[in-house]
Amino acid sequence: MSDWKTFADKIKKLLKSKDLSAAKEELAIGLEKLPNQINLLTIATNIYRASGDREKSLEYSELLITHHPDNWNGYGRAAQELVALKRFEEAQKQIQSGLEKLPNQVNLLTIATDVFRASNDREKSLEYSELLITHHPDNWNGYGRAAQDLVALKRLEEAKIKVQKGFRKKQNQFILLYEDEFLRILAKHVQESTTCIVNCGGALLNLESTFVDTDFENANVFRIIDKEETWSNSIDTDVLKDFFALFGSFSEVVAIGVSSNATSALFLGPLLNAKTIIAFSPQYTVFPDYNPSLFATMRRNKRVAKRINSIKEWKYKSLKNVDKHGSQEFVFSGDTKHDLSQYKSFLENPIKERRCIPIKLTRHCCNSDLERSKILSPLIKLCLGGASESDCIQLLNKGGFEIYNELPEGITASFSEG
């Protein structure tokens, strides 16, 4: 008899190469040889979801229920398909049928919260979140989802209690605190620490080595992920502030980021009580109208163009739109034409709290070059101590880095209101 794994492996390769037509053909062969095999039916729902055919995916989900009624997958997937098809009442009935068959099954309870949120019934979603806590107390999902429901219901004090109770179960590890279409918040709670790092993005910084030998070495971490990479233009800052308040109260907060996430650190850090903001190669602006010729060249990069074009509402056309700043802000720019153009905009629009330093012979993500030269951590420590611009330059010089005193000819500022 044929092994379902043989078909699964072939289908996986076809899906990876985005050959959906061939994947469907292979699936049909597999199900002909192994009718209603549970793994193949599950894979079938994935294939038709990937092709956007939710009706067909629903058919396979219902086959899962019919032939494997003791497996949660069919009920859960059917409910998800019905939500995608905006058939909310049917989705609710489906998930309740599953829970009657498999009481308090963790995946079904989790999907139940999604189903009732989709129809904007936060009270009912909260009921299922509470059941997650009751029956699966070591699973963060219940606490996090209950907190999200309570925030939506404007019951912030109750939400804070839920979050803190959940953190006691999940010390020193990242958990998903919040997620919507545009924003994901990951948080790491460290009970013995009173400091917090607001980490915008996160992928380009090793926080443990970056903050070694400082008050932030074992800090709490609040990681902000701008899912659409829109320089924070798509992020709901009220939600952000609410969930930071739930996360805790801290004696000191620092915000840090690289590239567009450095821009986000400068935009969002002050809203979250960050005293110190450290930004590596941020953009002063990416609003195209401020320098059409510069952004014409930027748009040759399809990924950057897609990000800029996806911004429907420009809340932050430039850092000049920001009224609130950290007590001390440090901007370190790399040695690329675009970085220097952005640096020139910082230079031409100074604020007393901000030190701006362009570092010669570094890449766009200049923090990587500093880390490689073992100068990043000492520089961070210096910034946290309230260093002057000359202090930072002196340390960089000791590490073998030179600074631009005058920019090369031909560098135009990215920001111009004229």
Secondary structure by P-SEA (a helix, b strand, c coil): cccaaaaaaaaaaaaaacaaaaaaaaaaaaaaaccccaaaaaaaaaaaaaacaaaaaaaaaaaaaacccccaaaaaaaaaaaaaacaaaaaaaaaaaaaaaccccaaaaaaaaaaaaaacaaaaaaaaaaaaaacccccaaaaaaaaaaaaaacaaaaaaaaaaaaaaacccccccccccccbbbbbbbbccccbbbbcccccccccccccccccccccccbbbbccccccccccaaaaaaaaaaaaccccbbbbbbcaaaaaaaaaccccccccbbbbccccccccccccaaaaaaaacaaaaaaaaaacccccccccccccccccbbbbbbcccaaaaaaaaaaaacccccbbbbbbccccccaaaaaaaacaaaaaaaaaaacccaaaaaaaaaaabbbbbcccccccccccccc
